[in-house]
Amino acid sequence: MKRATLNALPAHIAVVDKNGNIIAVNRSWVDFAIKNNAGGSPTVAVGANYFEVCKLAVQENDEYAVKAIAGIKNVLEKKIPLFSFEYPCHSPTEQRWFLMHVIPLTDSLDGAVITHLNITDRKKAEQSLQKVNEELKRSNMELERFAYIVSHELHEPLRAISGFVRLLDEWYKDKLDEMAAKYMYYINHGVLRMDELLSSLLDYSRVDTIGGVPSEISVEEALKDAIANLNRCITEANANITYDKLPMVTANGTQLTQLFQNLIHNSIKFRGEKKACVHIGCRKEANNWVFWVKDNGIGIKSEQFERIFEIFQRLNTPEQYPGSGIGLSICKKIVERHGGKIWVESEIHKGTTFYFSLPDK
């Protein structure tokens, strides 16, 4: 029964004594050994010394064999409770990867069980995923670079247009009829709107390139900086901003301030007819801190929850609520750059709560 069970396992399994001599193997081990020794009997069968087999590979400058010998000896000498590592074992026709485990026998027996499990399919999948991720990263970097160049370079001709429109307005203001004056207004308004969009696009493209290395910071201090930056907006709206005691986290302080600033500004802007009341709180969940910015504003329809985080997506016209429609996109990018997530809960006419998570310090 034990032999049948051992032979049924897909892993290549061998049992060695304290000196590394092979005293038992399963069918998978035998089949693999025969397959990899053309025309001959397996070199790692019962009676062979496993260390001697590994030494042949060492002579071929196989660094993995060196590591295998050291690991097996450490387990046999009871220096470590077990040993595991992944290694390549390529044949002339294919690339293969295996996962090796070395587990000591029970206390009454000196020796160890050595298993080799073929993980080639998993490694190929990991390599494919890594390649896709690298391509995606490169593509995103190129896109961000493109956005930066475009938004930066377009500012200069836009300033020229704005300057000439202003001169035309000053020199020919008294000579323009009502229709021409309206067209001048539309041109100037369009230029200002384009300037705002380009500035926002520039801010968005810089999220991954500015701010430096994250460090341990006080979330409360970052929030206070955001409130100070919004002082005029808060005063004009007579908004009430409150917050709980907030923790220390590992983050970029400048970007965390920008995150709070964007969310609080949104709460004030979309307050409707009511006095804006905004509360910032947090709770600990496993290895993360979850923060929220809760308001009593106009609310968001549930079908718009995902859309609001997309770049340049707006739920209202610029005439109703001025802005570029990129603030929440920047928030999402900042949070994800820190390894967290951002989401929203809201009810129309009852208010909105934005949540975001950050890893614990």
N, C-alpha and C positions, 0 to 999 in steps of 0.2 A: 504493500500500500504506500509506504513512504517513497520507495523507488519510483512508483507510477506517478505519484504526485510531483516528485522532483523533475521527472522527464516531461511532464505536461506543462511546466513553466516555460515561457518564451525566453527568459533571460538565460545567458550562459553562466552556469553555476559550477564552482569547484570548491572543494574543502581542502585546506592545507594544514599540515601540522606545524608545530612551533618553529621548525627549520625551513618551512616553505615547501616541503614535499607534498605533492598532490596525492591525497588519499581517496578522493571520490569526486566524480563529475556527473553531470546530467546529460541527457541525450543532445540538447541544444549545444552544449560545450563541445561534445565529440564531433557533431556534424559541422560546426563552424571550424574546428581545428583541421578536420579532413579537407574541407572546402578550400582552406587557405594554405594548404601544403600540397601542391600539385603532384599527384602520382605517388605520394608517400604516406606513411602513417603519421598521425598527429604528434607534434613535438611537445604538446602540453597535455599528454594523457596521464592516467594514474601511474605514479612512480617517478614521473619527471619532477624536477625541482623548478618551481615557478620563478625563483630569483635568477636561475641560470638562463631561462628563456628571456627574461627582461634584460639581462646583461647583453644578450646578442643585439637587442635593439639599442642599448646604450652605446655599443660600439659603432652604431650607425648614426650617432649624435642625436638620438631621440630624447628630447628633454622631457617628454611625457613619461617615458620608461623610468627615468631617474626619479621623477615624482612618485610613480607607482611603487617602486622599490621602497622608498623612504616611508610612504604611507603604510604599506603592508607591515614593514618592520615595526613601526610605531604602534600599530594595533597589536601585533604578536607580543611585543614587549610591554603591553598594557600601559603605554605612555598616553594613548588617546583612546576614547571609547569606540570610535568608528572613524572611517575615512571614506570620503567621496570626492570624485572629480570627473570632469568630462574630458574626453580626448579623441583625436581623430585616428582612424584606422583605415586609410585609403587603400583600395585595391587598384590594379592596373585599369579596371573598367569603371569604377565608381568611387565617389567620395562618401565615406561613412563616418559616423560619429557614434561613440558609445558613452554610457554613464556607468562608472565603476563604483561599487560599494564594497567595503571591507568591514565585516562585522565579526567580533570575537565570538568564539564558542562559549559555552557556559563555563562557570568557574571551575568545574571538575575536570574540564578538558582543555588542553593547550592547543591552540590553533585558531583558524578563522575561516569564515565563509566568504568567498570572493564571487561577486556577481558582475556581469557585464550586460547591460541592456542597450539594444540598438535604438538610438534616439535620432537617427538620420533625418526622418521626416520632420521631427520637431525642429531640428537645427536648420533645415532648409526653409521651413516656414518662418523661423526667427530671422534668418538672413534676408529673406524676401521682404519681411516687414521692415527690417532695418533699412534696406535699400529704398523702400517706398517712403519711409520717414525722412531719410536723408534727402531724397528728391523733393519731398514736400517742404522740408526746411529750407532747401536752396531756393525753391520757387517762391516761398514766402519772403525770404530775404531779398530776392530780386524785385518782388512786387512792392515791398516796403521801400526799397531803394528808389524804385521808379516813382512811387507816390511822393517821396521826399523831393526828388529832382523836379518833378512836374510842379508840385505845389510851390517850391522855392523859386523856380525859374519864371513861373507865370505871374508872380507878384510884381516883377519889374514892368512888363508891358501893361499890367492892370493899373499900376500907379500912374503910368503915362496917360492912359485913357482918362483916369480920374482927374488928373491935372488939367488936361485939355478941356474936359467937360466943365470944370470949375471956371476956367478962363472964359469959355464961351458964355457961361451963365453970367459972369461979371461984366463982360464987354457988350453983350448983346441982349441983356435982360430986358431993357426997355423997348427993344425992337421986335421981340418975339410975341406972336399972338398966343392965344390961350392953348391951342393945340400943340404948338411948338414947345411952349413952356411945359406942357404935360409930358411930351416926349423926352425933354431934358430931365424931368424928374424921374421918369422910368429908367433912363440910362444911368443916372447917378445911383438910383436905388439898386439896379442890377449890379453895378460895379461894387457897391458896398457889400451886397449879398455874396458875390463871387469872392471878394476878399475874405469874408468871414469863413466861407467854405474852404478856401485854400489854407487859411490859418489852422482850421480844425483838422484838415487832412494832414498838415505838417505835424501837428500835435500827435495825431494817431500813429503816424509813421515813426515817431521818435520814442514811443513807449518802450520798445525792446532795446533801444540803444542808449538811453540816458538813465541816470539814477545811480549808477555804480553797484557795488556788491551789497546785498541785503545784510543788515546787522540787527542786533537786538535793540528794539525801540519801544517806547511807550505809545500805545495806541491812543491813549488819552491826550498826550501832547500833540500827536498828529491831528487829532480831531480839533483841539484848541486852535491850531494853526489854520485849519480850514475855516473855522468860525470867524477867526480874525480877518481872514481874506475876504469873507462874505459880509463883513460888518456893515457896509453901506446898504447892501441888498436886504439884510436882516432888519436894519433900522427903518428903511423906507417901507417895508412890508409889515412892520411891527410884529415880526414873527417871534414865536417862543421856541427856543431850542433847549432841550434838556438831554441829559445822558447819565447812564449808570457808571459805576466804577469799571474801568476798562483795563485789560491786562497788558503785559509785555509780550511782544511777538518778534519773530525774525522777519523783517521786511524792509523795503526801501521806504524811508520816511517821507520823501518828497512825493512819491507816487501814492502812498497811503493817504496823505493829505489831499492830493488831487482827487482820489476816489471819494472821500467823504465830501469834499467840496462840490463835486459834480452831483452827488446824490442829494445833498441838502439843498443845493440850488434848484434842482428839479422839484423838490417838495415845495419850495417857496413859490416857484414859477407856476406850478399847476395847483395852486391852493383854491382856485375858484373865488367865490365871494366871501369865503370864511377867513378868519384870521388863521394864519399858518401855525400849526403846532407840530413840531418835529421832535421825535425822541429816538435816541441812539442807545442800543443795549447789546448784550452779548450773553452767550452761554457756552459751556464746554461740552463738546461731544467727542468722545474717544480721543483721537490725537489731533483734533481740530478745534479751533475757536469759531463759532458762528456769530456773526455780527448782524445787526439789522438797523435800518433807518426807516422809521415808521412815521407816516403823516396822516392828516385828515383832509386830504385834497380831493380832487374830482374823480380819482380812480381810473382804472384801466380795464377794458374788457378782456376776459380770459383768453379769447382767441388772438389777442395781440401780444400775449406774454413773451413769445419767442421773437416776434418781429422787432420789438423795441430795442433789442440788443444788436440789430444789424446796422451796418454803417449807412448813414444818411437816410434812415427810415424815420418818418414823422407820422404821428397820429393826428396832428392838427396843422393848419396852415401857418406860415410865418407871420401872417397878419394877426392871427389869434394869439400865438405864443412864439415870439422871436427865438431864433436859435438855429444851429447848423444841423441838428439831428445826429450828432456824432458823440455826444457826451456819454451816453450809456455804452456805446461801442468801446470807448476808451476805458470805461469802468470794467467791462468784461475782459478786455485785454490785460489790464493791470492785475486783476484777480487771478486770471489763468496763468499769467507770468509768475505769480507767487505760488502756484500749485493748488489754487482753490477753485471754487465754483461760485457763480452768482445766479440768483433767481428772484422771482417776484411773486407776491400774492397781493390781490387787490379786489375791491368791490366798488362799482360805480357809485359815486356820491358819498362813499364811506371812507375812502382813503386807500393808501398803498403802502406796502412794506417791502423794501428791497433787502434781501438777505445775501450775505457773502461769507464764505468760509476761508480761513487761513490756517495753515499747519501750526500746531503748537510750537513754541520756541524750543 
